[in-house]
């Protein structure tokens, strides 16, 4: 028998109960030994509350700059404003056919957010995330090949994060 097996701590609950009952003062054991065995069980078996770990960091969530997006740098060169880009996307619906055309037609009531701040304004000045586009494709029941074509259409327009959010919202409304 190796020395390690001699000092291996009992981890089974029944073994701990047996050891505690043998050390309990009511069964002929010693009070200080009983306290020591309880502390040992809490330390080894983890029945006590552990102190918080030092240096713990919450998992890092991806930021907007980390998320892969539709290239949007030249969006306003194609159309002078967000409304112009939206009208261009709706006009493209006739050219791309279904299932993509009806998704683009959902943008018909998407209007530019006024002002120079806020979430909607920021969303209309950055490209749609590929995660949003995938969610749209899945909600629309597209195959993998159709979703890939959907990504290329979104890149060619280009669709903004606000456009993608608007389409998702309309798809949820239809499902309800």
C-alpha positions as a Markdown table, in Angstrom:
| # | Residue | x | y | z |
|---|---|---|---|---|
| 1 | Unk | 0.0 | 0.0 | 0.0 |
| 2 | Unk | 1.5 | 3.4 | -1.0 |
| 3 | Unk | 1.7 | 6.2 | 1.5 |
| 4 | Unk | -0.7 | 8.2 | -0.7 |
| 5 | Unk | -3.5 | 5.7 | -0.2 |
| 6 | Unk | -3.0 | 5.8 | 3.6 |
| 7 | Unk | -3.6 | 9.6 | 3.7 |
| 8 | Unk | -6.2 | 9.8 | 1.0 |
| 9 | Unk | -9.2 | 11.8 | 2.4 |
| 10 | Unk | -12.6 | 10.2 | 2.5 |
| 11 | Unk | -14.7 | 11.9 | 0.0 |
| 12 | Unk | -17.9 | 9.9 | 0.2 |
| 13 | Unk | -20.6 | 11.5 | 2.4 |
| 14 | Unk | -21.2 | 8.2 | 4.2 |
| 15 | Unk | -17.5 | 8.0 | 5.1 |
| 16 | Unk | -17.6 | 11.5 | 6.5 |
| 17 | Unk | -20.7 | 10.7 | 8.5 |
| 18 | Unk | -19.1 | 7.6 | 10.0 |
| 19 | Unk | -15.9 | 9.5 | 10.9 |
| 20 | Unk | -17.9 | 12.4 | 12.5 |
| 21 | Unk | -20.1 | 9.9 | 14.5 |
| 22 | Unk | -16.9 | 8.2 | 15.8 |
| 23 | Unk | -15.5 | 11.5 | 16.9 |
| 24 | Unk | -18.7 | 12.8 | 18.4 |
| 25 | Unk | -18.6 | 13.3 | 22.2 |
| 26 | Unk | -22.0 | 11.6 | 22.7 |
| 27 | Unk | -20.6 | 8.3 | 21.2 |
| 28 | Unk | -17.4 | 8.4 | 23.3 |
| 29 | Unk | -15.3 | 10.7 | 21.1 |
| 30 | Unk | -13.4 | 13.8 | 22.0 |
| 31 | Unk | -15.1 | 17.3 | 21.6 |
| 32 | Unk | -11.9 | 18.9 | 20.2 |
| 33 | Unk | -11.4 | 16.0 | 17.8 |
| 34 | Unk | -15.0 | 16.3 | 16.6 |
| 35 | Unk | -14.5 | 20.0 | 15.9 |
| 36 | Unk | -11.3 | 19.3 | 14.1 |
| 37 | Unk | -12.8 | 16.5 | 11.9 |
| 38 | Unk | -15.7 | 18.9 | 11.0 |
| 39 | Unk | -13.2 | 21.6 | 10.0 |
| 40 | Unk | -11.2 | 19.1 | 8.0 |
| 41 | Unk | -14.4 | 17.9 | 6.1 |
| 42 | Unk | -15.3 | 21.5 | 5.2 |
| 43 | Unk | -11.8 | 22.2 | 4.0 |
| 44 | Unk | -11.4 | 19.0 | 2.0 |
| 45 | Unk | -14.9 | 18.2 | 0.8 |
| 46 | Unk | -15.9 | 21.8 | 0.2 |
| 47 | Unk | -18.9 | 21.8 | 2.4 |
| 48 | Unk | -18.0 | 25.3 | 3.7 |
| 49 | Unk | -18.3 | 28.6 | 1.9 |
| 50 | Unk | -15.2 | 29.4 | 0.0 |
| 51 | Unk | -13.8 | 32.9 | 0.2 |
| 52 | Unk | -14.0 | 34.9 | -3.1 |
| 53 | Unk | -11.0 | 34.3 | -5.3 |
| 54 | Unk | -8.6 | 37.2 | -5.7 |
| 55 | Unk | -8.0 | 38.4 | -9.2 |
| 56 | Unk | -11.3 | 37.1 | -10.6 |
| 57 | Unk | -12.4 | 38.8 | -13.7 |
| 58 | Unk | -15.8 | 38.6 | -15.4 |
| 59 | Unk | -15.6 | 36.9 | -18.8 |
| 60 | Unk | -15.0 | 39.5 | -21.4 |
| 61 | Unk | -17.9 | 40.2 | -23.8 |
| 62 | Unk | -17.1 | 41.2 | -27.3 |
| 63 | Unk | -17.3 | 44.9 | -28.0 |
| 64 | Unk | -18.7 | 46.5 | -31.1 |
| 65 | Unk | -15.3 | 46.8 | -32.6 |
| 66 | Unk | -14.6 | 43.0 | -32.0 |
| 67 | Unk | -17.8 | 41.8 | -33.7 |
| 68 | Unk | -17.5 | 40.9 | -37.4 |
| 69 | Unk | -19.6 | 43.3 | -39.5 |
| 70 | Unk | -20.7 | 44.2 | -43.0 |
| 71 | Unk | -18.1 | 46.7 | -44.4 |
| 72 | Unk | -19.9 | 50.0 | -44.0 |
| 73 | Unk | -17.2 | 52.6 | -44.7 |
| 74 | Unk | -18.5 | 53.5 | -48.1 |
| 75 | Unk | -22.2 | 53.3 | -47.3 |
| 76 | Unk | -22.9 | 57.0 | -47.6 |
| 77 | Unk | -20.9 | 57.3 | -50.8 |
| 78 | Unk | -23.5 | 55.1 | -52.4 |
| 79 | Unk | -26.4 | 57.0 | -50.9 |
| 80 | Unk | -26.2 | 60.4 | -49.3 |
| 81 | Unk | -28.1 | 59.5 | -46.2 |
| 82 | Unk | -29.5 | 56.7 | -44.2 |
| 83 | Unk | -32.9 | 57.2 | -45.7 |
| 84 | Unk | -31.3 | 57.1 | -49.2 |
| 85 | Unk | -29.5 | 53.8 | -48.3 |
| 86 | Unk | -32.8 | 52.4 | -47.0 |
| 87 | Unk | -34.6 | 53.3 | -50.2 |
| 88 | Unk | -31.8 | 51.7 | -52.2 |
| 89 | Unk | -32.2 | 48.5 | -50.2 |
| 90 | Unk | -35.9 | 48.4 | -50.8 |
| 91 | Unk | -35.4 | 49.1 | -54.5 |
| 92 | Unk | -33.0 | 46.2 | -54.7 |
| 93 | Unk | -35.7 | 43.9 | -53.5 |
| 94 | Unk | -37.0 | 43.5 | -57.0 |
| 95 | Unk | -33.6 | 42.6 | -58.4 |
| 96 | Unk | -32.6 | 39.9 | -55.8 |
| 97 | Unk | -35.8 | 37.9 | -55.8 |
| 98 | Unk | -37.2 | 35.8 | -53.0 |
| 99 | Unk | -36.4 | 34.9 | -50.2 |
| 100 | Unk | -34.2 | 38.0 | -50.0 |
| 101 | Unk | -36.6 | 40.5 | -51.7 |
| 102 | Unk | -39.3 | 40.2 | -49.1 |
| 103 | Unk | -36.8 | 40.7 | -46.3 |
| 104 | Unk | -35.5 | 43.9 | -47.9 |
| 105 | Unk | -39.1 | 45.1 | -48.4 |
| 106 | Unk | -39.5 | 44.9 | -44.6 |
| 107 | Unk | -37.3 | 48.0 | -44.5 |
| 108 | Unk | -40.0 | 50.1 | -46.2 |
| 109 | Unk | -41.0 | 51.8 | -42.9 |
| 110 | Unk | -37.4 | 52.2 | -41.5 |
| 111 | Unk | -36.7 | 55.9 | -41.1 |
| 112 | Unk | -33.5 | 57.8 | -40.2 |
| 113 | Unk | -33.0 | 58.6 | -36.5 |
| 114 | Unk | -32.7 | 62.3 | -35.9 |
| 115 | Unk | -29.8 | 63.9 | -34.0 |
| 116 | Unk | -26.2 | 63.1 | -33.3 |
| 117 | Unk | -26.4 | 60.6 | -30.5 |
| 118 | Unk | -28.2 | 57.6 | -29.1 |
| 119 | Unk | -28.3 | 54.0 | -29.9 |
| 120 | Unk | -30.3 | 54.3 | -33.1 |
| 121 | Unk | -28.1 | 56.9 | -34.5 |
| 122 | Unk | -25.0 | 54.8 | -33.8 |
| 123 | Unk | -26.6 | 51.7 | -35.3 |
| 124 | Unk | -27.3 | 53.4 | -38.5 |
| 125 | Unk | -23.7 | 54.4 | -38.9 |
| 126 | Unk | -22.2 | 50.9 | -38.6 |
| 127 | Unk | -22.6 | 47.8 | -40.5 |
| 128 | Unk | -24.9 | 44.9 | -39.6 |
| 129 | Unk | -23.2 | 42.1 | -37.7 |
| 130 | Unk | -23.0 | 38.8 | -39.4 |
| 131 | Unk | -24.6 | 37.3 | -36.3 |
| 132 | Unk | -27.7 | 39.5 | -36.9 |
| 133 | Unk | -27.7 | 38.5 | -40.6 |
| 134 | Unk | -27.5 | 34.8 | -39.5 |
| 135 | Unk | -30.5 | 35.3 | -37.1 |
| 136 | Unk | -32.5 | 36.8 | -39.9 |
| 137 | Unk | -31.6 | 33.9 | -42.2 |
| 138 | Unk | -32.6 | 31.3 | -39.6 |
| 139 | Unk | -35.9 | 33.1 | -38.9 |
| 140 | Unk | -36.7 | 33.3 | -42.6 |
| 141 | Unk | -35.9 | 29.5 | -42.9 |
| 142 | Unk | -33.0 | 29.9 | -45.2 |
| 143 | Unk | -30.5 | 27.1 | -46.0 |
| 144 | Unk | -26.8 | 27.6 | -45.4 |
| 145 | Unk | -26.3 | 28.4 | -49.1 |
| 146 | Unk | -29.2 | 30.9 | -49.1 |
| 147 | Unk | -27.7 | 32.5 | -45.9 |
| 148 | Unk | -24.4 | 32.9 | -47.6 |
| 149 | Unk | -26.1 | 34.7 | -50.5 |
| 150 | Unk | -28.0 | 36.8 | -48.0 |
| 151 | Unk | -24.6 | 37.9 | -46.5 |
| 152 | Unk | -23.4 | 38.9 | -49.9 |
| 153 | Unk | -26.5 | 40.9 | -50.6 |
| 154 | Unk | -26.2 | 42.7 | -47.3 |
| 155 | Unk | -22.6 | 43.5 | -48.1 |
| 156 | Unk | -23.5 | 44.9 | -51.5 |
| 157 | Unk | -26.1 | 47.3 | -50.2 |
| 158 | Unk | -24.6 | 47.6 | -47.4 |
| 159 | Unk | -27.0 | 47.0 | -44.6 |
| 160 | Unk | -26.5 | 48.8 | -41.3 |
| 161 | Unk | -27.0 | 47.4 | -37.8 |
| 162 | Unk | -30.2 | 49.4 | -37.6 |
| 163 | Unk | -31.5 | 47.9 | -40.9 |
| 164 | Unk | -30.8 | 44.3 | -39.6 |
| 165 | Unk | -32.4 | 45.2 | -36.2 |
| 166 | Unk | -35.5 | 46.5 | -38.0 |
| 167 | Unk | -35.8 | 43.4 | -40.2 |
| 168 | Unk | -35.5 | 41.2 | -37.1 |
| 169 | Unk | -38.1 | 43.2 | -35.3 |
| 170 | Unk | -40.5 | 42.8 | -38.2 |
| 171 | Unk | -39.9 | 39.1 | -38.4 |
| 172 | Unk | -40.7 | 38.7 | -34.7 |
| 173 | Unk | -43.9 | 40.7 | -35.1 |
| 174 | Unk | -45.0 | 38.3 | -37.9 |
| 175 | Unk | -44.2 | 35.3 | -35.8 |
| 176 | Unk | -46.3 | 36.6 | -32.9 |
